[in-house]
């Protein structure tokens, strides 16, 4: 796509606006920074964070470490399910994120960027955001999770198409010593974790943590496979997984070094015919890791610098059994295929914040990313283990980016935010992603925000490989209106009205017998949330989200419920030694890929946790799906072993988790 001239002009206008006159800001007024810059700073006080949320041109949602403990969250998927307007789908291999018109299963959540302390951690093969046990971070290490809906491509580029989720990790001083914990689940799962954190006399902050997870396999029933022609329906002893994680962070002066590694083996249960035939599970293995270095400094002359370098790697592998033919034999004598996919990349980002002009905060910088390894290797083996043939692919991509954004305070009530990002990949035409937002604060209790932005998503390496490198970028134009109002000193209302139009989506052409990027989808919706806090630590949050999504053919979109409802309430029990956390989450009806409507479901969760350590001991008991509801989620696999498609998966009933911790 050729860059439009008006977008180039907008990029230049962002710089010219910084020269307009006005009055100066205090040198340490961090609340004037755009929200994206906040994500790079984990030392801002709670009061300034609250102010910054009002200044952001989006309806920001935040889940804190206190929320994570009070509601018994175990994974990022649990956190996301508790957030306004979002939901997840568990396909018994991965959890997929959905909301605001996206959420088709196996979409890999590549349209919402996942950050850890400001670093993009999606892999460079599928652009997948790992939010389940395949993710890099234990929630015990998380200070807060921030969700910024709307396009984030102005600052972060590719994959920030429809939003950003940033995970801010805790500091060494937050632990001030060693802590060990153990967890047990009624589903046959156990987890062990050891963490040590400290602020040293030199001022350095150190945080180290390691954990393991072990989940037993079990029997699951898949009715689509239980037919006379297949006679298979039970996956025996499957759905188990093993997980190992390591995380470390060192901060000293303006330097921060951090690294994370996770390896997970998952026995996928969703092809029981193969497993039953040979009584051999074929696990899926994921391995992710990153090493990052950041240096932040005040250069003087009203100029702040943040330089970061990140190295990432990802590996995916599995073995897949091939279906039996009508004679009960394997086609062409092949038994199974082995996948070995590997990715590696590095990214350097140089960001500046300048305050040379009165009433302006200018954020600008450059990024260079090199996806130097995107390897796809498949081997097809005979029953004797001999390689019958191979299917290999080697790809790469290098992307250079420039970005600029300006917050211009017109007066005490009005702020104008204008920004643009230029991305130039070596295998695609260059693109400019613009954003314009107007923020009005008529009084200290009310904030109105109106914004328009455009963004794009490059085709993933998997898209390129499976399409013989003919895949094209996807684009979105987003409009949003936000209201934040302080109803009372301890009561806050947030509302949002949005409209998204995604273009260059694939449409099947019957004449050409191929998929062409000629389609557009649309999503519009409204969200509302009320938060209230009481004295003595009680707090409540209630939200409702209505959305209407249409696919490229004008039909209701797959796995896109019209209605979502959330209620979370936590309070101290009498005696103030225990805290209770109660959640109710409603997920509305949604369509499967076979156009079958799954009914809506309301799930309730209950958590009891110790409010304070007792001689170093802490405890937490969580019950998920408290009322043992039976429900289905949408499946992305096109399963047709018989006459009925397996387009839905039954989810777990009631389960309980017990956690015991000890501070050494």
C-alpha positions as CSV (number, residue, x, y, z in Angstrom):
1,X,0.0,0.0,0.0
2,X,1.4,3.4,-1.0
3,X,1.6,5.9,1.9
4,X,-1.1,8.6,1.6
5,X,0.2,12.1,1.4
6,X,-2.1,13.4,4.0
7,X,-0.6,11.0,6.5
8,X,2.9,12.3,5.7
9,X,1.6,15.8,6.3
10,X,0.1,14.8,9.6
11,X,3.5,13.4,10.7
12,X,5.0,16.8,10.0
13,X,2.2,18.7,11.7
14,X,2.9,16.8,14.9
15,X,6.3,18.4,15.0
16,X,5.0,21.9,14.0
17,X,2.4,21.9,16.8
18,X,5.2,21.7,19.3
19,X,6.3,25.2,18.4
20,X,3.0,26.9,19.4
21,X,3.1,29.2,22.4
22,X,1.7,28.7,25.8
23,X,2.8,28.5,29.5
24,X,5.4,26.1,30.8
25,X,4.8,23.0,32.9
26,X,6.6,22.0,36.0
27,X,9.7,20.0,35.3
28,X,8.6,17.0,37.4
29,X,5.0,17.0,36.3
30,X,4.9,13.4,35.1
31,X,1.1,13.5,34.6
32,X,1.6,15.5,31.5
33,X,3.2,12.5,29.7
34,X,1.2,10.5,27.2
35,X,0.0,7.2,28.6
36,X,2.4,5.3,26.5
37,X,5.3,6.9,28.3
38,X,3.8,6.0,31.7
39,X,4.2,2.3,30.6
40,X,8.0,2.8,30.8
41,X,8.0,4.2,34.3
42,X,7.1,2.0,37.2
43,X,7.9,4.5,40.0
44,X,4.9,6.8,39.6
45,X,2.8,7.2,42.7
46,X,-0.8,6.0,42.9
47,X,-2.2,9.5,42.8
48,X,-0.2,10.4,39.7
49,X,-1.3,7.2,38.1
50,X,-4.9,8.0,38.7
51,X,-4.4,11.4,37.1
52,X,-2.6,9.9,34.2
53,X,-5.5,7.6,33.5
54,X,-7.7,10.7,33.1
55,X,-5.2,12.3,30.8
56,X,-4.9,9.2,28.5
57,X,-7.0,9.4,25.3
58,X,-8.5,6.0,26.0
59,X,-10.8,4.2,28.5
60,X,-8.0,2.6,30.5
61,X,-8.6,-0.3,32.8
62,X,-6.2,-1.4,35.6
63,X,-6.1,-4.5,37.7
64,X,-3.7,-4.3,40.7
65,X,-1.8,-6.8,42.7
66,X,-4.4,-6.5,45.5
67,X,-7.1,-7.4,43.0
68,X,-5.1,-10.4,41.7
69,X,-4.9,-11.8,45.3
70,X,-8.4,-10.9,46.4
71,X,-10.0,-12.6,43.4
72,X,-7.6,-15.6,43.2
73,X,-6.4,-15.0,39.6
74,X,-3.9,-17.6,38.4
75,X,-3.2,-16.5,34.9
76,X,-3.4,-13.4,32.7
77,X,-6.5,-15.0,31.1
78,X,-8.2,-14.8,34.6
79,X,-7.2,-11.1,34.8
80,X,-8.6,-10.4,31.3
81,X,-11.9,-12.1,32.1
82,X,-12.3,-9.7,34.9
83,X,-11.7,-6.6,32.8
84,X,-14.4,-4.4,31.2
85,X,-15.4,-5.5,27.7
86,X,-13.0,-8.4,27.4
87,X,-13.3,-12.2,27.5
88,X,-11.2,-15.3,26.7
89,X,-11.8,-18.6,25.0
90,X,-10.2,-21.8,26.3
91,X,-9.5,-24.3,23.5
92,X,-7.7,-26.7,25.8
93,X,-4.4,-25.8,24.1
94,X,-4.3,-22.0,24.4
95,X,-6.5,-19.3,25.7
96,X,-7.5,-16.7,23.2
97,X,-8.5,-13.1,23.9
98,X,-11.6,-11.4,22.6
99,X,-13.5,-8.1,22.8
100,X,-14.6,-5.1,20.8
101,X,-15.4,-7.1,17.7
102,X,-12.4,-9.5,17.6
103,X,-12.1,-12.9,19.2
104,X,-12.4,-15.6,16.5
105,X,-10.7,-18.6,18.0
106,X,-7.1,-19.4,16.9
107,X,-6.7,-15.7,16.1
108,X,-3.7,-15.8,18.5
109,X,-4.7,-12.5,20.1
110,X,-2.3,-10.9,17.6
111,X,-4.5,-7.8,17.4
112,X,-3.9,-6.7,21.0
113,X,-0.3,-6.2,21.9
114,X,1.0,-7.9,25.1
115,X,3.8,-6.0,26.9
116,X,5.8,-6.9,30.0
117,X,7.3,-3.7,31.5
118,X,6.9,-2.0,28.1
119,X,8.5,-4.8,26.0
120,X,6.4,-6.6,23.3
121,X,6.6,-10.3,24.1
122,X,4.5,-11.9,21.4
123,X,6.3,-14.5,19.3
124,X,7.4,-13.7,15.8
125,X,5.9,-16.7,14.2
126,X,2.2,-16.5,15.0
127,X,2.1,-13.0,16.7
128,X,0.5,-14.9,19.6
129,X,-0.1,-13.3,23.0
130,X,0.4,-16.0,25.6
131,X,-2.1,-15.4,28.5
132,X,-2.4,-18.9,29.9
133,X,0.2,-21.2,31.5
134,X,2.4,-20.8,28.4
135,X,2.9,-17.2,29.4
136,X,6.2,-15.8,30.7
137,X,5.1,-14.2,34.0
138,X,3.8,-15.6,37.3
139,X,1.1,-13.3,38.6
140,X,2.8,-13.2,42.0
141,X,5.4,-11.0,40.3
142,X,2.8,-8.6,38.9
143,X,2.3,-5.1,40.3
144,X,-0.6,-4.2,38.0
145,X,-2.0,-5.0,34.6
146,X,-3.1,-2.1,32.3
147,X,-5.5,-2.4,29.4
148,X,-5.5,0.4,26.9
149,X,-8.3,-0.2,24.3
150,X,-8.1,1.3,20.9
151,X,-5.3,1.4,18.4
152,X,-1.8,1.6,20.0
153,X,0.2,1.6,16.7
154,X,1.2,5.2,17.1
155,X,3.7,4.2,19.7
156,X,4.1,0.4,19.4
157,X,3.4,-0.4,15.8
158,X,2.6,-3.9,14.6
159,X,0.2,-6.0,16.7
160,X,-1.2,-3.0,18.6
161,X,-4.1,-2.9,16.2
162,X,-7.0,-3.0,18.7
163,X,-5.3,-2.3,22.1
164,X,-2.4,-2.8,24.5
165,X,-2.1,-4.9,27.6
166,X,0.9,-4.0,29.7
167,X,2.1,-6.1,32.6
168,X,4.1,-4.1,35.2
169,X,6.2,-6.3,37.4
170,X,7.0,-5.7,41.0
171,X,10.3,-4.5,42.5
172,X,12.7,-6.3,44.8
173,X,11.7,-4.2,47.8
174,X,8.1,-5.4,47.4
175,X,9.2,-8.8,48.7
176,X,12.1,-7.7,51.0
177,X,13.4,-11.2,51.4
178,X,12.6,-14.8,50.3
179,X,9.2,-16.3,49.9
180,X,8.1,-19.8,49.0
181,X,4.6,-21.0,48.1
182,X,2.8,-24.2,47.2
183,X,-0.6,-24.7,45.5
184,X,-2.9,-27.6,45.1
185,X,-6.0,-28.0,42.9
186,X,-8.9,-30.3,43.0
187,X,-8.2,-31.0,39.3
188,X,-5.0,-32.8,40.2
189,X,-2.7,-29.8,39.7
190,X,0.2,-28.5,41.9
191,X,2.5,-25.5,41.7
192,X,5.7,-24.6,43.6
193,X,7.3,-21.2,43.6
194,X,10.3,-19.6,45.2
195,X,11.0,-15.8,45.0
196,X,13.6,-13.6,46.4
197,X,13.6,-9.8,46.2
198,X,15.6,-7.0,47.9
199,X,16.6,-3.4,47.7
200,X,20.3,-3.5,48.5
201,X,22.2,-0.8,50.4
202,X,23.7,0.4,47.1
203,X,20.1,1.2,45.9
204,X,20.0,-1.6,43.5
205,X,16.7,-3.6,43.2
206,X,17.0,-7.3,42.7
207,X,14.1,-9.8,42.0
208,X,14.5,-13.5,41.2
209,X,11.8,-16.1,40.9
210,X,11.3,-19.7,39.7
211,X,8.2,-21.9,39.6
212,X,6.9,-25.2,38.3
213,X,3.4,-26.4,37.5
214,X,2.2,-30.0,37.1
215,X,-1.3,-30.8,36.0
216,X,-2.5,-34.4,35.8
217,X,-4.2,-35.8,32.7
218,X,-7.9,-36.9,32.7
219,X,-10.6,-38.4,30.5
220,X,-12.6,-36.0,28.3
221,X,-15.5,-36.9,26.0
222,X,-15.9,-35.6,22.4
223,X,-19.3,-36.7,21.0
224,X,-18.4,-35.8,17.4
225,X,-15.8,-38.7,17.4
226,X,-18.3,-41.2,18.9
227,X,-19.7,-42.4,15.6
228,X,-20.1,-45.8,14.0
229,X,-17.4,-45.0,11.5
230,X,-14.8,-43.9,14.1
231,X,-16.0,-45.4,17.4
232,X,-13.7,-43.0,19.2
233,X,-14.9,-40.3,21.6
234,X,-12.9,-40.4,24.8
235,X,-9.5,-38.9,25.2
236,X,-8.0,-40.9,28.0
237,X,-5.6,-39.4,30.5
238,X,-5.0,-36.2,28.5
239,X,-5.3,-32.4,29.0
240,X,-2.3,-32.5,31.4
241,X,0.5,-30.1,31.3
242,X,4.0,-29.3,32.7
243,X,5.3,-25.8,33.1
244,X,8.6,-24.2,34.3
245,X,9.3,-20.5,34.6
246,X,12.2,-18.3,35.6
247,X,12.2,-14.5,35.9
248,X,14.9,-12.0,37.0
249,X,15.1,-8.3,37.2
250,X,17.9,-6.0,38.3
251,X,17.6,-2.2,38.5
252,X,20.3,0.2,39.5
253,X,20.5,3.9,38.8
254,X,19.0,4.4,35.4
255,X,19.7,0.9,34.2
256,X,17.3,-2.1,34.2
257,X,18.1,-5.6,33.1
258,X,15.5,-8.3,33.1
259,X,15.0,-11.8,31.6
260,X,12.3,-14.4,31.5
261,X,12.0,-18.0,30.3
262,X,9.1,-20.4,30.2
263,X,8.7,-23.9,28.9
264,X,5.4,-25.8,28.7
265,X,4.4,-29.3,27.6
266,X,0.6,-29.7,27.0
267,X,-1.1,-33.0,26.2
268,X,-3.7,-31.7,23.8
269,X,-6.9,-33.8,24.1
270,X,-8.8,-32.5,21.1
271,X,-8.1,-35.4,18.6
272,X,-9.1,-38.5,20.6
273,X,-9.3,-40.8,17.6
274,X,-5.5,-40.7,17.1
275,X,-4.7,-41.0,20.8
276,X,-7.1,-43.9,21.3
277,X,-5.7,-45.7,18.3
278,X,-2.2,-45.8,19.5
279,X,-2.7,-44.9,23.2
280,X,0.1,-42.4,22.8
281,X,-0.4,-38.7,23.6
282,X,1.5,-36.2,21.4
283,X,2.2,-33.1,23.5
284,X,2.5,-29.6,22.2
285,X,5.6,-27.8,23.5
286,X,6.1,-24.1,23.8
287,X,9.3,-22.3,24.9
288,X,9.6,-18.5,25.1
289,X,12.4,-16.3,26.4
290,X,13.6,-12.8,26.4
291,X,16.5,-10.7,27.7
292,X,16.1,-6.9,27.8
293,X,18.2,-3.9,28.9
294,X,16.9,-0.4,29.4
295,X,18.6,2.8,30.3
296,X,16.7,5.9,31.3
297,X,18.3,9.3,31.9
298,X,17.6,13.0,32.1
299,X,19.8,14.5,29.4
300,X,19.1,18.1,30.6
301,X,17.7,20.9,28.5
302,X,14.2,19.5,29.1
303,X,15.1,16.2,27.3
304,X,14.5,12.8,28.8
305,X,15.9,9.6,27.1
306,X,14.9,5.9,27.3
307,X,17.0,3.4,25.3
308,X,16.0,-0.3,25.3
309,X,17.4,-3.4,23.6
310,X,15.4,-6.7,23.7
311,X,16.4,-10.2,22.4
312,X,13.6,-12.7,22.1
313,X,13.2,-16.3,21.0
314,X,10.4,-18.8,20.7
315,X,10.1,-22.5,19.8
316,X,7.0,-24.5,19.1
317,X,6.8,-28.2,18.4
318,X,4.4,-31.1,18.3
319,X,3.5,-34.4,16.7
320,X,0.2,-34.9,15.0
321,X,-1.4,-38.2,14.2
322,X,-3.0,-38.5,10.8
323,X,-6.6,-39.7,10.5
324,X,-7.4,-43.2,9.5
325,X,-8.8,-43.8,6.0
326,X,-11.9,-45.9,5.3
327,X,-9.9,-49.1,5.4
328,X,-8.5,-48.3,8.9
329,X,-5.1,-47.6,7.5
330,X,-3.0,-44.4,7.2
331,X,-3.0,-42.7,3.9
332,X,0.2,-43.3,2.0
333,X,1.5,-45.3,4.9
334,X,2.3,-42.2,7.0
335,X,1.9,-42.4,10.7
336,X,2.4,-38.8,12.0
337,X,4.0,-35.5,11.3
338,X,6.5,-33.7,13.5
339,X,6.5,-29.9,13.6
340,X,9.5,-27.9,14.7
341,X,9.0,-24.1,14.4
342,X,11.5,-21.6,15.8
343,X,11.7,-17.8,15.9
344,X,14.3,-15.3,17.1
345,X,14.4,-11.5,17.0
346,X,16.0,-8.4,18.4
347,X,14.6,-4.9,18.8
348,X,16.2,-1.6,19.7
349,X,14.1,1.4,20.6
350,X,15.3,4.9,21.3
351,X,12.6,7.1,22.8
352,X,12.9,10.8,23.8
353,X,10.5,13.1,25.8
354,X,11.1,16.7,25.1
355,X,9.6,19.8,26.9
356,X,11.3,22.5,24.9
357,X,8.0,24.3,24.1
358,X,5.6,25.6,26.6
359,X,2.5,23.5,27.2
360,X,3.8,20.7,25.0
361,X,5.1,17.3,25.9
362,X,6.7,15.8,22.8
363,X,7.4,12.1,22.6
364,X,9.5,10.9,19.6
365,X,11.9,8.2,18.7
366,X,12.9,5.4,16.4
367,X,12.8,1.6,16.5
368,X,14.7,-1.1,14.6
369,X,13.4,-4.7,14.8
370,X,15.1,-7.6,13.1
371,X,13.1,-10.9,12.9
372,X,16.1,-12.7,11.7
373,X,14.7,-16.2,12.2
374,X,11.3,-17.4,11.3
375,X,11.7,-21.1,10.6
376,X,9.0,-23.7,9.9
377,X,10.1,-27.3,9.6
378,X,7.7,-30.3,9.2
379,X,8.7,-33.9,8.8
380,X,6.3,-36.6,7.8
381,X,7.3,-40.0,9.2
382,X,6.3,-43.6,8.3
383,X,5.2,-46.1,10.9
384,X,8.8,-47.2,11.1
385,X,10.0,-43.7,11.9
386,X,11.5,-43.0,8.5
387,X,11.2,-39.5,7.0
388,X,9.0,-39.7,3.9
389,X,9.2,-36.1,3.0
390,X,9.8,-32.6,4.4
391,X,8.1,-29.3,4.2
392,X,10.4,-26.4,5.3
393,X,10.3,-22.7,5.2
394,X,12.8,-20.0,6.2
395,X,11.6,-16.4,6.5
396,X,12.8,-13.1,8.0
397,X,11.8,-9.5,8.2
398,X,13.5,-6.2,9.2
399,X,11.4,-3.2,10.2
400,X,12.5,0.4,10.7
401,X,10.0,2.8,12.4
402,X,9.8,6.5,13.4
403,X,7.1,7.9,15.7
404,X,6.1,11.2,17.2
405,X,3.3,12.3,19.5
406,X,2.5,15.6,21.1
407,X,0.3,16.5,24.0
408,X,-0.6,20.1,23.7
409,X,-2.4,21.7,26.6
410,X,-4.5,24.4,25.0
411,X,-5.6,25.7,28.4
412,X,-6.6,24.3,31.8
413,X,-9.5,22.4,30.3
414,X,-8.5,21.4,26.9
415,X,-5.7,19.1,25.7
416,X,-5.0,18.1,22.1
417,X,-3.1,14.8,21.4
418,X,-1.7,14.3,17.9
419,X,0.7,11.5,16.8
420,X,1.8,9.3,14.0
421,X,4.1,6.4,13.4
422,X,5.9,5.4,10.2
423,X,6.8,1.7,9.7
424,X,8.8,0.4,6.8
425,X,9.3,-3.4,6.6
426,X,11.7,-4.8,4.0
427,X,9.0,-7.0,2.5
428,X,6.0,-4.6,2.6
429,X,5.2,-1.1,1.5
430,X,5.7,1.6,4.1
431,X,2.7,2.7,6.2
432,X,1.8,5.6,8.5
433,X,-0.5,5.2,11.5
434,X,-2.0,8.5,12.7
435,X,-4.0,9.4,15.8
436,X,-5.8,12.5,16.9
437,X,-7.5,13.0,20.3
438,X,-9.2,15.9,22.1
439,X,-9.5,15.8,25.9
440,X,-11.9,18.1,27.8
441,X,-11.9,18.5,31.6
442,X,-14.6,21.0,32.4
443,X,-14.0,20.4,36.1
444,X,-11.9,18.3,38.4
445,X,-14.5,15.5,38.4
446,X,-15.3,15.1,34.7
447,X,-13.2,14.1,31.7
448,X,-14.4,13.8,28.1
449,X,-12.2,12.2,25.4
450,X,-12.8,11.9,21.6
451,X,-10.3,10.2,19.4
452,X,-9.7,8.9,15.9
453,X,-6.9,6.6,14.9
454,X,-5.7,4.3,12.1
455,X,-3.5,1.3,12.5
456,X,-2.3,-1.8,10.7
457,X,-1.1,-5.3,11.3
458,X,1.6,-6.9,9.2
459,X,0.9,-10.5,8.2
460,X,2.5,-12.9,10.6
461,X,5.3,-15.3,9.5
462,X,2.7,-18.1,9.7
463,X,0.4,-16.1,7.4
464,X,3.2,-15.6,4.9
465,X,4.4,-19.2,5.0
466,X,0.9,-20.8,4.5
467,X,0.0,-18.3,1.7
468,X,3.4,-18.6,-0.2
469,X,4.2,-15.1,1.0
470,X,1.1,-13.5,-0.6
471,X,-0.5,-12.3,2.6
472,X,-1.1,-8.6,3.0
473,X,-1.5,-6.3,6.0
474,X,-4.8,-5.7,7.8
475,X,-6.0,-2.1,8.6
476,X,-8.3,-0.6,11.1
477,X,-9.9,2.8,11.5
478,X,-11.2,3.5,15.0
479,X,-13.3,6.2,16.5
480,X,-14.0,6.4,20.3
481,X,-15.8,8.7,22.7
482,X,-15.0,8.3,26.5
483,X,-16.5,9.8,29.6
484,X,-14.9,9.5,33.0
485,X,-16.7,11.1,35.9
486,X,-16.1,11.1,39.7
487,X,-19.6,10.6,40.9
488,X,-18.5,10.9,44.6
489,X,-15.2,11.0,46.4
490,X,-15.0,7.2,46.3
491,X,-17.1,6.4,43.2
492,X,-15.8,6.6,39.6
493,X,-17.7,6.0,36.4
494,X,-16.2,5.2,33.0
495,X,-18.1,5.0,29.8
496,X,-17.0,4.4,26.2
497,X,-18.6,4.5,22.8
498,X,-16.6,3.1,19.9
499,X,-16.7,2.1,16.2
500,X,-14.1,0.0,14.4
501,X,-13.7,-0.7,10.7
502,X,-11.2,-3.4,9.7
503,X,-10.3,-3.6,6.0
504,X,-8.2,-5.8,3.6
505,X,-9.6,-8.9,5.2
506,X,-9.8,-12.1,3.3
507,X,-12.9,-13.0,1.2
508,X,-13.4,-16.2,-0.7
509,X,-13.7,-15.7,-4.5
510,X,-15.6,-18.6,-6.0
511,X,-14.4,-17.8,-9.6
512,X,-10.8,-17.7,-8.7
513,X,-11.2,-20.4,-6.0
514,X,-9.0,-18.3,-3.7
515,X,-9.1,-15.9,-0.8
516,X,-8.6,-12.2,-1.7
517,X,-8.0,-9.3,0.7
518,X,-11.1,-7.4,-0.3
519,X,-13.3,-7.6,2.7
520,X,-14.2,-5.3,5.6
521,X,-15.7,-6.0,9.0
522,X,-17.3,-3.6,11.4
523,X,-17.7,-3.4,15.2
524,X,-19.5,-0.9,17.3
525,X,-20.3,-0.9,21.0
526,X,-20.8,0.8,24.3
527,X,-19.1,0.1,27.7
528,X,-19.9,1.3,31.1
529,X,-18.2,0.7,34.5
530,X,-18.6,1.9,38.0
531,X,-16.0,1.5,40.7
532,X,-16.5,2.2,44.4
533,X,-14.4,1.9,47.5
534,X,-15.4,1.9,51.1
535,X,-13.4,2.4,54.3
536,X,-11.6,-0.7,55.8
537,X,-10.7,-2.1,52.4
538,X,-14.0,-3.0,50.7
539,X,-14.2,-2.2,47.0
540,X,-16.6,-3.1,44.1
541,X,-16.4,-2.9,40.4
542,X,-19.4,-3.5,38.0
543,X,-19.3,-3.2,34.2
544,X,-21.5,-4.0,31.2
545,X,-20.5,-4.1,27.6
546,X,-22.7,-4.3,24.5
547,X,-21.1,-4.9,21.1
548,X,-22.4,-5.6,17.6
549,X,-19.9,-7.1,15.2
550,X,-20.3,-7.9,11.5
551,X,-17.9,-10.1,9.4
552,X,-16.8,-9.5,5.8
553,X,-20.1,-10.9,4.6
554,X,-22.3,-8.7,6.8
555,X,-23.2,-11.6,9.1
556,X,-22.8,-11.7,12.9
557,X,-19.2,-12.4,13.7
558,X,-18.0,-15.7,15.1
559,X,-17.4,-15.9,18.9
560,X,-18.4,-12.3,19.4
561,X,-21.1,-12.1,22.2
562,X,-23.4,-9.1,22.1
563,X,-23.4,-8.7,25.9
564,X,-20.8,-9.0,28.6
565,X,-21.4,-8.3,32.3
566,X,-18.9,-8.2,35.2
567,X,-19.3,-7.8,39.0
568,X,-16.5,-8.0,41.5
569,X,-16.7,-7.3,45.2
570,X,-14.1,-7.8,47.9
571,X,-14.3,-7.1,51.6
572,X,-12.9,-8.0,55.0
573,X,-14.7,-10.7,57.0
574,X,-15.4,-10.0,60.7
575,X,-12.1,-10.0,62.6
576,X,-10.3,-8.5,59.6
577,X,-8.0,-11.5,59.3
578,X,-9.6,-12.9,56.1
579,X,-10.7,-11.2,52.9
580,X,-13.4,-12.5,50.6
581,X,-13.5,-11.9,46.9
582,X,-16.6,-12.6,44.9
583,X,-17.0,-12.4,41.1
584,X,-19.9,-12.9,38.7
585,X,-19.2,-12.9,35.0
586,X,-21.8,-13.1,32.2
587,X,-20.8,-14.2,28.7
588,X,-23.6,-13.7,26.2
589,X,-24.6,-16.1,23.4
590,X,-22.1,-16.4,20.6
591,X,-21.8,-18.2,17.2
592,X,-19.6,-21.1,16.4
593,X,-17.9,-21.5,13.0
594,X,-20.7,-23.8,12.1
595,X,-23.2,-20.9,12.8
596,X,-24.5,-22.7,15.9
597,X,-25.5,-20.4,18.7
598,X,-24.0,-21.3,22.1
599,X,-26.1,-20.1,25.0
600,X,-25.0,-17.4,27.4
601,X,-23.6,-18.4,30.8
602,X,-23.0,-16.7,34.1
603,X,-20.0,-18.0,36.1
604,X,-19.4,-17.2,39.8
605,X,-16.0,-17.4,41.6
606,X,-15.2,-17.1,45.3
607,X,-11.8,-16.5,47.0
608,X,-10.9,-16.4,50.7
609,X,-7.4,-15.1,51.5
610,X,-5.5,-14.0,54.5
611,X,-5.3,-10.3,54.8
612,X,-1.9,-10.3,56.6
613,X,0.9,-12.8,57.1
614,X,0.7,-14.8,60.4
615,X,4.2,-15.5,61.6
616,X,5.2,-15.4,57.9
617,X,2.4,-17.7,56.7
618,X,-0.3,-16.7,54.2
619,X,-3.1,-18.7,52.6
620,X,-5.7,-18.4,49.9
621,X,-8.6,-20.7,48.8
622,X,-10.3,-20.1,45.4
623,X,-13.3,-21.9,44.0
624,X,-13.9,-21.3,40.3
625,X,-17.3,-22.0,38.7
626,X,-18.8,-22.0,42.1
627,X,-22.2,-23.3,41.0
628,X,-20.8,-26.0,38.7
629,X,-22.3,-24.6,35.5
630,X,-22.1,-26.7,32.4
631,X,-21.3,-24.7,29.3
632,X,-19.4,-24.7,26.0
633,X,-16.9,-22.5,24.3
634,X,-16.3,-22.0,20.6
635,X,-13.8,-24.3,18.9
636,X,-11.6,-23.2,16.0
637,X,-11.0,-26.7,14.6
638,X,-12.9,-27.9,11.6
639,X,-13.6,-31.3,13.1
640,X,-15.8,-33.6,11.0
641,X,-14.9,-37.2,11.8
642,X,-18.5,-38.1,11.3
643,X,-21.7,-36.3,10.3
644,X,-21.5,-33.8,13.1
645,X,-18.9,-31.1,13.5
646,X,-17.2,-30.6,16.8
647,X,-17.6,-26.8,16.8
648,X,-17.8,-26.4,20.6
649,X,-15.9,-27.6,23.7
650,X,-17.4,-28.4,27.1
651,X,-15.6,-26.5,29.8
652,X,-14.7,-27.6,33.4
653,X,-17.1,-27.6,36.2
654,X,-16.3,-26.5,39.8
655,X,-12.7,-26.6,40.8
656,X,-10.8,-25.4,43.8
657,X,-7.2,-24.0,44.4
658,X,-5.5,-23.9,47.7
659,X,-2.3,-21.8,48.1
660,X,0.0,-21.7,51.1
661,X,2.9,-19.2,51.3
662,X,5.7,-18.5,53.7
663,X,8.0,-15.5,54.0
664,X,11.4,-16.6,55.2
